[in-house]
Amino acid sequence: MRIVLAIDSFKGCLSSVEVESSVEKGVKLSCPQAEVEKIPVSDGGDGMLEVFSQLVGCEKVTVACHDALMRPIQAEYAISFWCGCLGNCCCLWN
């Protein structure tokens, strides 16, 4: 039996990868012979950067910056030799 897991994150609690790993453990307990395929997904909100980084193999970078009210915050972006991603905006370069 082959089972495909494509589960979005639980906001502020578990990432897509963490949820799928937990479900896989449960599946393996009840059906040890099952072949489980995990596919991280995101709806474009929280967790999108982590999913994108995992699927494409990007490196995540954290930088100090300011929000709209000029409060200091930490932001992350992911980059690879062919892809740059900042927040919910992704650009592919030829």
Z-matrix of the N, CA and C atoms (Angstrom, degrees):
N
C 1 1.445
C 2 1.528 1 108.32
N 3 1.321 2 115.54 1 136.97
C 4 1.471 3 120.59 2 178.20
C 5 1.522 4 108.58 3 -116.22
N 6 1.321 5 115.77 4 130.72
C 7 1.463 6 121.91 5 -178.85
C 8 1.521 7 108.59 6 -121.73
N 9 1.323 8 116.15 7 128.46
C 10 1.459 9 121.72 8 177.79
C 11 1.526 10 108.28 9 -104.45
N 12 1.334 11 116.39 10 125.55
C 13 1.460 12 122.20 11 176.63
C 14 1.519 13 108.70 12 -107.79
N 15 1.320 14 116.89 13 121.85
C 16 1.469 15 123.02 14 176.22
C 17 1.526 16 105.84 15 -136.32
N 18 1.328 17 115.86 16 84.94
C 19 1.462 18 122.23 17 -170.70
C 20 1.532 19 109.26 18 -117.15
N 21 1.333 20 116.44 19 131.12
C 22 1.464 21 121.74 20 175.92
C 23 1.530 22 109.00 21 -72.54
N 24 1.316 23 116.33 22 165.63
C 25 1.466 24 121.64 23 -179.60
C 26 1.525 25 111.29 24 -70.04
N 27 1.328 26 115.02 25 163.29
C 28 1.457 27 122.58 26 171.41
C 29 1.525 28 105.45 27 -103.72
N 30 1.322 29 116.51 28 101.17
C 31 1.460 30 123.93 29 -169.34
C 32 1.529 31 112.76 30 -44.28
N 33 1.328 32 115.16 31 125.34
C 34 1.456 33 121.77 32 176.77
C 35 1.511 34 114.38 33 72.16
N 36 1.330 35 116.77 34 5.60
C 37 1.454 36 119.88 35 -175.37
C 38 1.531 37 111.22 36 -125.74
N 39 1.331 38 116.60 37 -64.66
C 40 1.460 39 121.91 38 -177.73
C 41 1.524 40 110.53 39 -135.25
N 42 1.318 41 115.51 40 141.47
C 43 1.464 42 120.16 41 175.49
C 44 1.522 43 109.30 42 -77.66
N 45 1.311 44 116.44 43 167.38
C 46 1.457 45 122.16 44 176.80
C 47 1.526 46 110.56 45 -55.86
N 48 1.319 47 116.88 46 -43.79
C 49 1.462 48 122.41 47 -179.51
C 50 1.527 49 110.52 48 -63.54
N 51 1.336 50 117.12 49 -42.88
C 52 1.469 51 121.13 50 -179.53
C 53 1.532 52 111.04 51 -66.68
N 54 1.334 53 117.32 52 -41.86
C 55 1.472 54 121.06 53 179.16
C 56 1.524 55 109.43 54 -62.43
N 57 1.325 56 116.40 55 -47.74
C 58 1.464 57 120.11 56 -177.65
C 59 1.525 58 111.65 57 -64.27
N 60 1.328 59 118.13 58 -36.54
C 61 1.467 60 120.69 59 177.32
C 62 1.524 61 111.02 60 -64.92
N 63 1.331 62 116.91 61 -40.20
C 64 1.463 63 120.95 62 178.43
C 65 1.526 64 111.47 63 -65.76
N 66 1.338 65 116.63 64 -44.08
C 67 1.464 66 120.71 65 179.09
C 68 1.529 67 110.00 66 -64.93
N 69 1.328 68 116.86 67 -38.95
C 70 1.464 69 120.27 68 178.63
C 71 1.527 70 110.37 69 -59.54
N 72 1.323 71 117.66 70 -42.36
C 73 1.473 72 120.75 71 178.66
C 74 1.530 73 110.56 72 -59.74
N 75 1.332 74 116.37 73 -43.27
C 76 1.461 75 120.35 74 178.07
C 77 1.516 76 112.59 75 -64.04
N 78 1.333 77 116.66 76 -41.77
C 79 1.463 78 120.99 77 178.47
C 80 1.518 79 109.72 78 -62.36
N 81 1.325 80 117.20 79 -44.95
C 82 1.474 81 121.92 80 -178.18
C 83 1.528 82 111.41 81 -64.80
N 84 1.338 83 117.28 82 -32.00
C 85 1.462 84 120.18 83 177.11
C 86 1.529 85 111.70 84 -67.33
N 87 1.328 86 115.86 85 -41.15
C 88 1.459 87 119.45 86 -176.78
C 89 1.530 88 113.21 87 -89.16
N 90 1.320 89 116.55 88 -21.08
C 91 1.472 90 120.48 89 -177.46
C 92 1.534 91 108.55 90 -146.66
N 93 1.345 92 117.11 91 75.82
C 94 1.477 93 121.02 92 -173.16
C 95 1.525 94 114.92 93 -57.32
N 96 1.334 95 117.57 94 -28.40
C 97 1.463 96 120.03 95 -177.97
C 98 1.528 97 112.73 96 -81.76
N 99 1.323 98 118.20 97 -5.21
C 100 1.470 99 121.16 98 -177.69
C 101 1.523 100 111.28 99 -65.86
N 102 1.307 101 114.60 100 140.85
C 103 1.466 102 122.02 101 173.80
C 104 1.531 103 106.08 102 -98.25
N 105 1.338 104 117.19 103 117.56
C 106 1.461 105 121.44 104 -174.55
C 107 1.523 106 110.08 105 -108.18
N 108 1.321 107 116.02 106 125.49
C 109 1.470 108 123.23 107 175.77
C 110 1.517 109 107.91 108 -108.34
N 111 1.344 110 117.19 109 121.66
C 112 1.463 111 121.19 110 -179.49
C 113 1.522 112 109.53 111 -104.61
N 114 1.344 113 115.78 112 127.65
C 115 1.461 114 121.82 113 179.05
C 116 1.528 115 107.76 114 -125.54
N 117 1.335 116 118.37 115 103.53
C 118 1.462 117 119.92 116 179.43
C 119 1.532 118 110.27 117 -63.51
N 120 1.331 119 116.65 118 138.18
C 121 1.464 120 121.69 119 179.72
C 122 1.523 121 110.05 120 -132.87
N 123 1.318 122 115.43 121 163.63
C 124 1.463 123 121.73 122 177.25
C 125 1.519 124 108.67 123 -152.03
N 126 1.326 125 115.86 124 148.41
C 127 1.462 126 120.31 125 176.95
C 128 1.527 127 111.43 126 -90.47
N 129 1.333 128 116.96 127 8.32
C 130 1.462 129 121.26 128 178.76
C 131 1.509 130 112.98 129 99.44
N 132 1.311 131 118.14 130 -4.97
C 133 1.467 132 121.87 131 179.64
C 134 1.525 133 110.61 132 -96.05
N 135 1.328 134 115.13 133 -140.35
C 136 1.461 135 120.57 134 178.16
C 137 1.526 136 109.79 135 -56.09
N 138 1.298 137 115.76 136 136.97
C 139 1.454 138 120.75 137 179.03
C 140 1.512 139 114.46 138 93.41
N 141 1.330 140 117.42 139 -10.93
C 142 1.455 141 120.53 140 -177.99
C 143 1.534 142 111.69 141 -61.31
N 144 1.316 143 115.88 142 -42.25
C 145 1.464 144 119.68 143 -178.26
C 146 1.530 145 111.10 144 -63.38
N 147 1.315 146 117.29 145 -41.86
C 148 1.465 147 120.84 146 179.45
C 149 1.530 148 111.07 147 -64.08
N 150 1.332 149 116.57 148 -45.17
C 151 1.465 150 120.78 149 179.30
C 152 1.519 151 110.50 150 -63.01
N 153 1.313 152 116.77 151 -47.23
C 154 1.458 153 121.38 152 -179.56
C 155 1.531 154 110.53 153 -60.41
N 156 1.325 155 116.55 154 -44.35
C 157 1.463 156 120.86 155 179.73
C 158 1.520 157 111.18 156 -60.47
N 159 1.320 158 115.97 157 -41.80
C 160 1.458 159 120.45 158 -178.90
C 161 1.528 160 111.58 159 -68.70
N 162 1.317 161 117.35 160 -43.25
C 163 1.466 162 120.69 161 -177.40
C 164 1.519 163 112.57 162 -69.84
N 165 1.326 164 117.22 163 -38.05
C 166 1.460 165 121.34 164 -174.39
C 167 1.530 166 112.22 165 -97.86
N 168 1.315 167 117.35 166 -18.22
C 169 1.454 168 120.19 167 -179.56
C 170 1.517 169 113.12 168 83.78
N 171 1.333 170 116.89 169 32.79
C 172 1.462 171 121.52 170 179.19
C 173 1.530 172 110.55 171 -81.34
N 174 1.296 173 115.66 172 160.53
C 175 1.458 174 122.70 173 173.97
C 176 1.525 175 108.52 174 -99.06
N 177 1.348 176 117.08 175 129.61
C 178 1.463 177 120.30 176 178.55
C 179 1.524 178 109.77 177 -85.61
N 180 1.331 179 115.93 178 138.84
C 181 1.460 180 123.01 179 -179.78
C 182 1.528 181 107.85 180 -126.45
N 183 1.339 182 116.99 181 134.43
C 184 1.467 183 121.73 182 177.23
C 185 1.521 184 108.81 183 -107.00
N 186 1.334 185 116.24 184 134.61
C 187 1.460 186 121.50 185 -179.70
C 188 1.527 187 109.95 186 -131.67
N 189 1.317 188 115.56 187 151.19
C 190 1.464 189 121.43 188 173.87
C 191 1.519 190 108.28 189 -85.47
N 192 1.323 191 116.93 190 134.53
C 193 1.461 192 121.38 191 179.07
C 194 1.528 193 108.70 192 -154.37
N 195 1.329 194 117.59 193 -166.29
C 196 1.462 195 122.60 194 -179.70
C 197 1.522 196 110.17 195 -126.51
N 198 1.338 197 116.09 196 147.66
C 199 1.461 198 119.33 197 174.63
C 200 1.530 199 109.61 198 -83.96
N 201 1.329 200 117.80 199 -172.52
C 202 1.460 201 121.98 200 -176.32
C 203 1.533 202 113.18 201 -63.21
N 204 1.332 203 116.45 202 -22.72
C 205 1.472 204 120.64 203 178.07
C 206 1.526 205 112.11 204 -98.70
N 207 1.330 206 115.16 205 14.93
C 208 1.468 207 123.42 206 177.57
C 209 1.532 208 113.56 207 65.51
N 210 1.326 209 116.98 208 24.53
C 211 1.461 210 120.93 209 173.89
C 212 1.523 211 107.78 210 -83.95
N 213 1.328 212 118.12 211 139.68
C 214 1.468 213 120.00 212 178.58
C 215 1.536 214 110.58 213 -67.90
N 216 1.318 215 115.78 214 132.72
C 217 1.462 216 121.73 215 177.15
C 218 1.531 217 109.24 216 -140.21
N 219 1.314 218 116.26 217 169.78
C 220 1.460 219 123.14 218 173.02
C 221 1.521 220 107.39 219 -107.29
N 222 1.307 221 117.82 220 133.30
C 223 1.458 222 122.66 221 176.90
C 224 1.527 223 108.81 222 -124.09
N 225 1.325 224 116.14 223 154.77
C 226 1.454 225 120.90 224 178.38
C 227 1.523 226 110.31 225 -121.30
N 228 1.305 227 114.79 226 148.47
C 229 1.454 228 120.83 227 169.17
C 230 1.517 229 107.41 228 -142.04
N 231 1.314 230 116.11 229 163.20
C 232 1.458 231 120.64 230 179.65
C 233 1.516 232 108.41 231 -122.27
N 234 1.309 233 115.00 232 146.13
C 235 1.455 234 119.09 233 -178.12
C 236 1.527 235 109.91 234 -145.52
N 237 1.326 236 115.02 235 146.94
C 238 1.457 237 121.39 236 171.22
C 239 1.520 238 107.31 237 -142.96
N 240 1.306 239 117.09 238 -177.11
C 241 1.459 240 119.64 239 -177.30
C 242 1.520 241 112.37 240 -66.27
N 243 1.333 242 119.38 241 -19.43
C 244 1.464 243 120.31 242 -178.34
C 245 1.511 244 113.90 243 -124.81
N 246 1.332 245 117.78 244 -1.26
C 247 1.459 246 119.29 245 -173.18
C 248 1.517 247 110.67 246 -144.37
N 249 1.322 248 116.97 247 134.99
C 250 1.455 249 121.66 248 171.58
C 251 1.511 250 108.79 249 -123.21
N 252 1.321 251 117.80 250 140.34
C 253 1.458 252 120.39 251 -177.29
C 254 1.522 253 108.30 252 -139.31
N 255 1.313 254 117.47 253 126.98
C 256 1.457 255 122.29 254 179.21
C 257 1.519 256 107.69 255 -127.70
N 258 1.323 257 116.47 256 115.82
C 259 1.460 258 120.30 257 -178.28
C 260 1.515 259 109.92 258 58.82
N 261 1.328 260 117.04 259 -123.31
C 262 1.459 261 121.16 260 -179.47
C 263 1.520 262 112.35 261 -100.03
N 264 1.329 263 118.12 262 12.79
C 265 1.470 264 121.39 263 -177.21
C 266 1.523 265 109.03 264 -113.02
N 267 1.301 266 117.52 265 119.92
C 268 1.469 267 121.30 266 -179.14
C 269 1.527 268 109.80 267 -115.40
N 270 1.308 269 115.52 268 141.69
C 271 1.463 270 121.49 269 177.70
C 272 1.519 271 109.16 270 -127.30
N 273 1.301 272 116.83 271 134.30
C 274 1.464 273 121.14 272 175.75
C 275 1.515 274 108.63 273 -109.72
N 276 1.313 275 116.17 274 132.65
C 277 1.455 276 120.96 275 -179.69
C 278 1.519 277 109.10 276 -108.16
N 279 1.324 278 116.19 277 145.17
C 280 1.469 279 121.20 278 177.03
C 281 1.495 280 110.75 279 -77.48
